[in-house]
Amino acid sequence: MASTLRRVINASGVIIHTNLGRAPIDADLWTRAGEIATRYSNLEFDLDAGERGARDQHLEPICRTLFDCEAQC
Protein backbone atom coordinates (compact mmCIF):
# COMPACT_ATOMS: atom_id res chain seq x y z
CA MET A 1 0.00 0.00 0.00
CA ALA A 2 2.01 2.92 -1.29
CA SER A 3 1.30 6.44 -0.08
CA THR A 4 -0.48 8.73 -2.49
CA LEU A 5 1.14 11.81 -0.93
CA ARG A 6 3.71 13.56 -3.13
CA ARG A 7 6.04 16.51 -2.60
CA VAL A 8 4.89 19.70 -4.31
CA ILE A 9 6.04 23.30 -4.51
CA ASN A 10 3.72 25.66 -2.68
CA ALA A 11 4.56 28.90 -4.49
CA SER A 12 1.89 30.81 -2.54
CA GLY A 13 3.77 30.33 0.73
CA VAL A 14 1.87 29.58 3.92
CA ILE A 15 -0.15 32.79 4.11
CA ILE A 16 -2.84 31.62 1.70
CA HIS A 17 -4.64 28.37 2.52
CA THR A 18 -3.99 26.17 -0.52
CA ASN A 19 -4.59 22.66 0.84
CA LEU A 20 -0.97 21.93 -0.04
CA GLY A 21 -0.05 20.87 3.46
CA ARG A 22 1.16 22.82 6.44
CA ALA A 23 4.25 24.95 6.86
CA PRO A 24 7.39 22.81 6.71
CA ILE A 25 8.64 21.59 10.08
CA ASP A 26 12.34 21.83 10.83
CA ALA A 27 14.15 18.48 10.58
CA ASP A 28 15.79 19.01 14.00
CA LEU A 29 12.34 19.35 15.58
CA TRP A 30 11.24 16.06 13.99
CA THR A 31 14.41 14.41 15.32
CA ARG A 32 13.82 15.68 18.87
CA ALA A 33 10.13 14.70 18.76
CA GLY A 34 11.08 11.26 17.42
CA GLU A 35 13.42 10.67 20.36
CA ILE A 36 10.41 10.98 22.68
CA ALA A 37 7.70 9.50 20.46
CA THR A 38 9.58 6.27 19.73
CA ARG A 39 10.19 5.45 23.39
CA TYR A 40 8.28 5.49 26.68
CA SER A 41 7.57 8.95 28.05
CA ASN A 42 5.69 10.67 30.84
CA LEU A 43 2.94 11.88 28.46
CA GLU A 44 0.14 11.01 30.91
CA PHE A 45 2.12 10.74 34.12
CA ASP A 46 3.03 13.52 36.54
CA LEU A 47 6.55 12.63 37.68
CA ASP A 48 6.56 15.22 40.48
CA ALA A 49 3.28 13.97 41.99
CA GLY A 50 3.98 10.31 41.19
CA GLU A 51 0.51 9.79 39.76
CA ARG A 52 -1.49 9.89 36.56
CA GLY A 53 -1.37 13.28 34.87
CA ALA A 54 -2.93 14.84 31.80
CA ARG A 55 -1.34 14.86 28.37
CA ASP A 56 -2.15 18.54 27.88
CA GLN A 57 -0.18 19.55 31.00
CA HIS A 58 2.95 19.65 28.86
CA LEU A 59 1.45 22.30 26.57
CA GLU A 60 -0.07 24.52 29.23
CA PRO A 61 3.10 26.56 29.97
CA ILE A 62 3.69 27.07 26.25
CA CYS A 63 0.09 28.18 25.66
CA ARG A 64 0.26 30.58 28.61
CA THR A 65 3.34 32.18 27.08
CA LEU A 66 1.96 32.32 23.54
CA PHE A 67 -1.47 33.62 24.47
CA ASP A 68 -0.56 35.55 27.64
CA CYS A 69 -3.23 33.71 29.62
CA GLU A 70 -3.98 34.62 33.23
CA ALA A 71 -6.40 31.73 33.69
CA GLN A 72 -5.96 28.19 32.48
CA CYS A 73 -5.93 28.14 28.66
N, C-alpha and C positions, 0 to 999 in steps of 0.2 A: 504494500500500500504506500505508494510514493506520495509525497506532499504535493499539493497543487499550488503552494505559495512560491512566488518567484520574486527575485530582486528587481526593483524598478527605480527609475530616477524620478524623484518628486521635485520637479522644477519650480513648483509654487511655494516651496518651503513648508513650514509647519504652521504658518499663520492662517492659511485658508484650509478648511476641512475638505480633504480630497478623497477620503477613504483609501488612501495609499499608505496606511499604517500610521504609527505614532512617530514621534521624534526619535531619532536614533539614540540608543543607550550606550554609554561609554563601555568599552570592552573591560576595563578595570573594574567597573561596577558589577558587571556580569560575573567576573572572576570571584570577587569578594562575596557576592550573593551565593554563588555556587558552592563556596567553601562551607557555608552554613546550610544551604538547602539540601546538600547531598549527604549530610550527616545528622546525627541527633542534635537537637537544640532545645533551648528553654522557651520555645514559642508560646506554650500555654502553661508555663510553670514559673512561679515567682520564687526565684532563688533566695532572695532576702527573707521572705516569709516562710519558705519551705513548704509551700502548698500550691494548689492549682491556681493559676493566674488567668489572664485574659490575653488573647493574641493581639488585641489592639493596644495593650499597655505599652508596647514598644514604639508605637507611632505617636502616642499622646504628646510627649515632649516636643517632637518635631512639629506637630500640628499647632501646638501652643506658640511656638516660635514663628511659624509661617503666617498664622492668622491672628497673632497677638490676642489670644483668648484669655480672658480673666476666669471664666467658668470652664468646666470640662467641655472640650470640643467634640 
